[in-house]
Amino acid sequence: MSHAAGEPTVSVPEPQPLVVADVREPSDLVDLLRAQDVEVERRVLAPADFVVGGLAVERKSVGDFHASLIDKRLFEQMTRMVATYDACALLLEGDLAFFAQRRHPRAIWGALASLTLGFGVAVLPVPDREASAQMLAVLARRALREGRAAPEVRFRPRAPSIAAQQKFAVQGLPGIGDVVSEALLERFGTVRRVFEAGERDLLRAPGVGKLRAREISAFLDRPFEGRQQRL
């Protein structure tokens, strides 16, 4: 359509590369991203730390990667992310020489190989936080060029593990917290056996003294005072 003489033309701003960042990601990293002329939207993400187009990105320092491998968080996180998103990447931040100094470096290399070959997760190594911002900016610009500027955020909250559910059930007993619930489950093996244990048996579990054992036993034997009884 032609414009009349002297009529101002309205310029349409060029779309900007966009990254969705989890609200728990550090603000200095977000500032570094914005310095790359990238628009950043902060949201609660579960799973992943960033979403760029259709790509979910988990960011880990080399230290956090090693710790998550030891406490078995790593593959749980990756399983959830792969089940939620079609394309996934691990942004691995820091000096990889850190892994060679650990006690079992071959296990770490094996974990990285498993992520790539078994889970289909692209491993993107970067030396520091500034390079993380640069890599995320590159991914965002590529998504924009390919027509995938709008991040496809999906949500899959972590289901509590069976162990967490078992501890929660035992913590319903009087005076039982996180540490003692675990001790009771270690001692008796199942939730049912904890609930069936007598006062003398409860005393054998670490952290359960005479008073607590008596309170638990009395609680388990107390009749239910339901609505009919109150009436």
ABEGO torsion letter per residue (X at the ends): XBBBBGBBBBBBBBBBBBBBBBAABBAAAAAAAAAAGBBBBBBBBOBEABBBEABBBBBBBAAAAAAAAAAGAAAAAAAAAAAABABBBBBBBEBAAAAAABABAAAAAAAAAAAAAAAGBBBBBBABAAAAAAAAAAAAAAAAAAGAABBBBBBBBBBBBAAAAAAAAAAABBGBBAAAAAAAAAAAGBAAAAAABBAAAAAABBGBBAAAAAAAAAAAABBBBBAAAAX
